Structure formats: C-alpha cells, structure tokens
C-alpha cells in the first residue's frame, strides 16, 4: 500500500510539473480507467449506460479544455459547448438502442460525463492559469497555475492524512453510515490539517493578510474532498462492492484513490475566477 501510494504520488507530481498535453494525457488515462470502474458499478445495479459514447465524450471534453486554455477565441467557446453536445449525443445513442434506455441509463451516463469529465477538466484549467498576480510570491519560480494546482493537491493530501491520523487516535463518533470507518473527529482533523496547509501555501504564494485566504480555501477544499470521498463510498455500497476495482495494490481501484480529487478543482477554479477581478483591481 505504501509503495503503490508513493508511486502514484511521484507520478502525479511529475505530470503536474510537466503540465500541458502531458498533464492532459495523464488525466485522460485516469479518467478513462475511473469511468470504466464507475460504469462497472452501475452495471452491477442492472443499469445499461452509454459506455463508449461517454468515454469518448469525456476525452473530447479534456482535449478541448486544454486546447482552449492554450489558445484564444473559439477553442474556449468550443470547450464550453462540449458538455451539452455530449449530453445530447449520449441520449441519442440510448434512443437508438434495440432496447430503449431507461431514466437510470440516462442518469448514469450523464453523471459519468459530469463526474469523470467535467469535474476533472478543471484540473487542466487550474494548471493552465497564467496570471502572475494570483501567486506573486512564486512568480520567480513557477507559474501561478502550477503553484495553485500543487497547493490544491497538498490541501487534499493534508485532509486525507489528518483525517486518518486523528481518526485513528481520537475517533469515537461515526461520521456517516455510508463509511463506518470514518469519524467526526477524523473529519475535523482533516479540515484543520487542510486549513493549516492552505495557510502555508497562501503565505508562500504571497496572498494578502499573511496567506489568510489560503486558510479559508483549505477549509472549503477539505469539506468538498470529504463529500467526494463519501459520494464514492455511497455508490460502492449501493453496488455491493468493497472496492471500485483492483488497479492499485493496497488501494483498490482508480476511483478509490481519486474520489477526494474530483470535486475540489472545480470549486477552487470558480473561487479563483471570482477573486481574480478583485486581485487585479
């Protein structure tokens, strides 16, 4: 478990540093494998999602997001149009099947597009940020996109480690029936750990008030990461599975490893987008 965790961490750090199409390709592979696991869980419930169409749509969404981040003008508009167009394509595919798709088939397919297409695409958007004023303290060393992406990852890691450490020592009250091993004390420890790392990252990046916005961002990231973790646990429980797969020794499937990383980038990207005009002014 430790060795595979270190290997995954090193691989993640490498592709984040490389950025560009290398990062896009890595995210694309992870999304593809994760989506296969998600559809496997859906099929355990008797659902027949539009697997191939959704797999292709997610890759198109990632490619156009990266393309739009590197270009100006219409490619970015194309990326924004991919989500509704993909949804229409998925519904059209289900309509053309010999046995017409059900509400569950449509819902699972569209959620797969959102869960493992739209949400992960925001990692590419974060990594492609190129506004020095968003991270003035690291402008001499790296781009703002790299600094913010790494900071977000570190907050999620801190949340996981803090929740595990505090939960092991002090955990007494179950957090949710969905995941009996998680405790309220562990969740609080994870949030506090993420906030402290966020404060440190904010200070290093040169954010105002000694990095205080990073403290708040760390709290938001931790809460969203916990939601992502419990959401995947809920789906596994409903499908009657212990793990989403067996791709990672000691960790289970791809979804078991990335569940905490799916929701935060979209939230961070939105908050950064809202804050950017204030920072510029």
N, C-alpha and C positions, 0 to 999 in steps of 0.2 A: 504493500500500500504506500509506504514512504517513498520507495524508489520510483514507482509509477507517478506519484504526486510530484516529485522533483522533476521528472522528465517532462511532464505536462507543463509545469511552471516555467522551465527553461525554454521549451518550445514556444509558449505564449509570449514570454519576454522577447525572444528573438524576432518573432513575426511582428510584434508591436513596434519594435525598433526599426525594422526594415520598412514597415508601412507600405503605402501604395498598393500595387497589384499583388505583391507578396502577401500582404495582410489580407487583402480581399480573397485571394486563393485559399488561404488558411481558414478564414471564416466560412468560405463556401464549402469546404470539405466538412467542417464541424457541423454546419447547418444541414448538409445532406445526410450525414450519419444520424444526427439528432432527429431529423424529420422521419427517417425510416423507423427509429425507435418509437416515436410518437404514434405513427400510423400502425405500428405493431400493437401498441396498447389499445388503440381504437378498434382494431380488428378482433381483439380478444372480447370486445363487447358486442361483436356482431355488426359493427359499422363498416361500410364499404366506401372509404374516402377516395377522392380522385388523386391517387398517389403520384403518378407520373406527371400529371399536369401541375400539381402543386410543387413538386420537386423542381421542375423547370422554371416555374414562376418565381420561386424563391431565389434561384440563381440569377435570373434576369433582374430581379429587384436589387440584388447585391451589386451586380455589374454596373447597372445604370446609376446606382448611388455613388459608386466610386468614380465613374465617368463624369457625373455631374459635379462632383467635388473637385475634379481636376480641370474642368472646362468652365466656360461661362455661357450663359444663354440657354438655348433649347435643351441641351442634355439634362440640366437640372429639372426642367419642366417635364421632360420625359420620365425621369425617375419618379416624380410626384404622381404621374399618370399610371404607372405600372401597377400600383396596388388595386385600384378599381377595375382596370382592364384584366388583371389576373383573376380577380373575383368573378368577373363575367365569364372568363374562359373556363374556370372551374365549374361553374353552374352549367355552362353549355355542354361540357364533357359529360357531366352526370345526366343531363337531359337526353343525351344521345345513346346512353347505355341500354342494352336489351331490357334490363330491369331498372326502371326509373329510380333515381336516387331519392332517399328519404331526407327529412329535416336533419336527422343526425348525420347523414353523409355530407350534406352541405355544410353543416355547422363545424364538423371535424375538419373538413378541408379548408374552410375559410379561417378557422382558428389556427390551423397549422401554418397557413400563409402569414398570419399576424404574429404568431408565437415564435416561429423559426425563420421568418423572412423579414418582416417589417421591424421587429424589435432588434435583432442582431445588426441590421443595416445601420443602426445608429452608432455602433462601434466604428464603422467606417467614416461616418460623419464627424464623430469626435476626433478621430485620428487625423482627419484632413483639415482641421482648423488651422488657420494660418494668420491669426490676429495677434501680434506680439503683445498688445495691451492686455490680453486675457491672462497672460502669465509673464509679466515683465521680469520677474526675478530669475527666470530660467531662459530668457531670450538669447543670452550669450552661449548657452549650451545646447539647447534643443528648441524645437518648435512648440508653440502653445498646444497644438494638437497632441503631440507626444506627451507633454507634461500632464495635461488634463486626463488623457487616456490612462497613463500609468497611475495617476492619483486615484482615479475611479477604481481601477483594479485593486490597488492597495487597500482602499477602504473596504471593498468586498472581502478580500482576504482577511483583513483585520476583524471584520464582523464574524467570519466563519471560525477563526481561531479563538477569538474572545468568547464566542458562544459555546464552543466546545470546552475550553478551559474552565470557564466559570460554571458551566453546566455540570461538568464532571465533579467539581469540588463542592459547589453550593446548591446545585439543582434540587429542588424539592417539589415545586408545583408544575404540573404538566402544562405546556403551552397550548396544545391542541390535540384532540383525539385522533386527528389525521396522522400525527407523527408522535407517538408516545415517548420517544427518546428525547424530545426537545422540551426544555423547561422555560418558565418565565424568567428565572434567574439567568439562565444561559442567554436568552434573547436580550435581556438588559445588558449583560456583559458584552455581547456582540455590538450593540448600539453604542455603548460607551467607548469601546475599542475603536470602532469606525470613526467616531467623532474626534477622538484624540489624533488618529492618523490624518483625518481630514484637516484638523487644525495645523498639524505639522506641514502637510502638503500645501495648504493655503499660505503659510508663512514662507516656505521655500519658493513658491511661485510669485511671491510679492503681492499677495492680495491685501486689501486695506485692513486696518484695525488689527494688525498683527496676525492676519490669517483667519480672523473670526468667521468670515463667510464659509471657510472650509469646515469649521466645526459644525455649522448648521447643515452644510451639504453632506457631511459624513453621517449625520443622523438620518437624513432623508434616504441616502443610499442604503444604509443598514436596514431600515424598515422595508424598503422596496425589495431588497435582497431576500429578507425573511419571507415576504409574500411569495416571491418566485420559488423559493425552496419548498414552502408548504403547498403551493399550487401543483408542483410536480409530484409531491407525495400524495396529494389528493387523487391525481389521475392514476398513479400506480395502485393505490388502494382500491379504487373503483374497478381497475382491470384485474385485480387479484395477483399483482406481481410484486416481488420484493425489490427487484432492480429493473430499470428500464432496458438493460442489456448487459453484455459482458465484455465490452470493448476495452475497458481499463481494469487491469488486475487490481483487486482490492478496493476499487471504487464503484464497480458496476458498469453502467452504460454511460454514453456521452451525456445524456440528459441529467444523469445523477451528478455529473461533475459541473455542468454549466447552468443548472437551474437558477442559481443565485446571480448569474451574469446576464440574464436575458432582459429583465425589466429595467435595471438601473441606467443603462446608456441612454435610453430614450428620455428618461426623466432628467438626467444630467444635461443632455443636449438641449432640452427645452428650457431648463433653468439658465444655462449659459446663453442661449439665444435671447431670453428675456432680459438678462443682465447686461448684455453687450452694449445696447444703446446708452445705458446709464454709465457704463465704464467709459465709453467714448466721449460722453458729454462732460 
